[in-house]
Amino acid sequence: MANKIKGFSTLGDVLKKFDNDEDKYISFEFQKYGYELADQLGDLKNKSLYIKLAKETPRGFLEAAKNFVKDAYQVKSKPRLFMWKLKELRKEKEAKDKKA
């Protein structure tokens, strides 16, 4: 239960989903998450960007932006909408932190 609070999966959960042929170059959970995020957004050519975001950005922001894109209707560019929403979420957090 504690591992879900921090946003990380247990090692057992990651290993259950591990495909030896497809995931042979993935060592960490954030790499898998970043790759899956790039795949869901249809932007595999920039998968390194999503892996970096998965490593450095709070998982809640990434999930909120991903769900925003998933719920959007007739999106021209999913990656662009994702990055815009991520920027907006960061701005909201900064504004909230300034007030406090």
Buried (B, 14 or more C-beta within 10 A) or exposed (E): EEEEEEBBBEEEEBEEEEEEEEBEEBEEBBBBBBBBBBEBBEBEEEBEBBBEBBEEBEEEBBEBBBEBBEEEEEBEEBBEBBBBBBEBBBEEEEEEEEEE
